[in-house]
Amino acid sequence: MRKNKMMRAASGLLVAVLLSTCAISGTFAKYTTSANGTDSARVAKWGFTGGSTITISDLFKNTYDTTVKSSTDVIAPGTTGSAEFGFTYGGDGSVTAPEVAYTFNVSTDGSSCDQPIQDNANIQWKLDKGEWGTWDQLIEAIKALDGNNLNDRYEPNTLPTAFNTPGANKHTVSWQWLFDTSGEGEGAQDTTDTDMGNANKLAEVKLKITVTATQID
């Protein structure tokens, strides 16, 4: 009997201890530390677009009014032509230039002009509103649109000086083959022109312009 009373007393004491422990644990705080971090980004703007097509295909033609007609593009005394080209920046928003550093190059690699055309003083060339000059002067003027600084770094948020109007800035290549209207009869230049038109291999000219912007580290 006494043993049963002791067991009941022990059980009661255990229950009391458990209840007391639960009550105490519910009233005390604990250490807790929390840290949080976040970041986000978007792609840096480039802006030079695939629409930057150098279209000079209409510089030379196969027909000039009613005076010259051919099955292929030609130049002849008394003819003239011109074509525009540009390099489009298509960026929108508050930033109006690339957000990365880059180099900028204007090249005429692939262009060619046979010597008889270069040597003919009546065949003249110019860029934009410059003076009429030689083929070599035209080529140098086109290449100079990049500042002749192929390795120079354009800083972020800047545009090339020669193409600094987003989506608009263009340049014009022009040529002319002067026609003798003096009425003084055949002269030395007439002979030169005639010889060019009667050559076994007719002289040819080709202009190719390539503009390239390249991101750098």
Secondary structure, DSSP 8 states (H G I E B T S, - for coil): -HHHHHHHHHHHHHHHHHHHHHHHHTT--------------------B-TT-----TTSSEEEETTTEEEEEEE--TT-EEEEEEE--B---SS--S-SS-EEEEEE-TT-EE-HHHHH-TTEEEEETTS--B-HHHHHHHHHGGGTT-TT--B-TT---GGG-STTT-EEEEEEEE----S-S---HHHHHHHHHHT-SS---EE---EEEEEE--
